[in-house]
Amino acid sequence: MSTMESKPNKVNTMAEMAAQNKQPEILFWVGCAGSYDQRYQKVTRALVKILHALDISFAVLGPEESCTGDPARRAGNEFLFQMQAIANIGILNSYQIKTIVTACPHCFNTIKNEYPELGGEYTVLHHSTFLQRLIDEGRLVLKGGGNFKGKKITYHDSCFLGRANGIYEAPRALLEELDIELVEMKRCGTTGLCCGAGGAQMFKEPEAGKKDINIERTEEALDTGASIIASACPFCMTMLSDGVKSKEKEEEIEVLDLAEIVAKSKGL
């Protein structure tokens, strides 16, 4: 498909589809950030626009979706993690979910790698991998780059995508389809630097030190000369956006999720 048009289609819940005896191609796991964080809601909308434009059958859990339990486990509350995980697995299994796509690496890692031991076995894809597969299948065409053609973009590796799951190439391949100039930070790929939010650090004040990690990482991004910092994680987006603001560069530098870049390049 070489053209995409934005279609104001309704987003179905699994309950609504089950009532019609229908099974979607994928379940879109929205996640807490994608549901409640005003900035990351834009990423949710961007991905939904892409799915609608490509006529991909999908559904969400809606009010039946709960936190995966990732923050609880990272913070050391194993009991709460297992409560949340088992509740989610019960819902997912009741709908016989097979394939899950999510825009959050934390949700991705937890459902993919930690739910199986509790009875939740699914094919789980991060949206970067999913979008790249659509390109490989010819269902998504990005050649030309739209408004991004020729722009300098640097990509920040999420820890849970990169080091935890070895996903380095899909996000970069996705960006390179846009005919942009991909400029790498000094620390990237397997040697990438955390944004500073991992291990539940997102939810607490940093320990005393000379410099916050997100400031260090933002400085590395700015050093590339890129006008856009691409991310693929709600935590990374928050930390990098805060870093850009601290440097008073928000008028010059954009922090965008991969889904937003794809959607904007297609005029969605």
C-alpha positions, 0 to 999 in steps of 0.5 A: 500500500503506497498511500495512507489516509486517516480514517476516523474509525472506532477503536473496538474493545475485545469485549465488543469484538467477542460479542460479535464472535470476532477475533482481531489480528492483534491486541493493542496493549496501550499501557498506563503511559499510553492511557493516562500520560497526556504526552504519550496519549499522542503516541497512542493516537498516532499508532491507532491512525496507522493501524486504521489507515492500513486496515489492520484489524485490532482491538484494545482491552479498554477498562479491562486493561490494568498495569502489567506490574512492571513498576511494582516488580522493579521497585521490589513489590513482587506480591503486587506484581504477581497480583497484577500479572495474574489478573491480566493473564486471566483476561488475556486468556479468556479472549484467547489472545495470540498476538499483542503489540505495544508501544511501551518496552516495559510492557513488552518486556514484562508480557513477553518474558515474565508472563509465561511463568505465570501462564501467559504465553503470547506473541508480543511485538514492540511497535518498532518491530511491528511497523518494520514487519509491515514495511517488509510485507509491503503493507507500509511504504515510507519511501520519500520521508514526507516532512522528514526527508533529509532531516538529522534524527538521532535515535535513543535506545530504550534499555528494555528494547536494546540490552534486555531484548536485543532490538537495535535494528528495527527502529533504525531500519524504520527511520532509514526508510524515511530518507533521513540522515540518521546520526548516532550518539557517542553511546548507542546500540549495545553501549547505549546510555539509560535515560535515567528512568529505569528500575522504577527511578522514574517515580522517585527523586534522583540520589545526590550527584553532580548531574542527572542521567537524563541531562547527560543523555540529552547532552549526547543527543544535542551533540549530534546536531540532530533536530529530532530525538527519536524514542520508542518508550514513554519513560525515555520520552519523558526523561529526554523531553525534560532534558531538552527543556532543561537546556532550553532547546524545546523550540529547536529540538523535538522528541518524537516517538517512532509511531509519531514520525511514521504517522506524520510522514504519511500526513495522518 
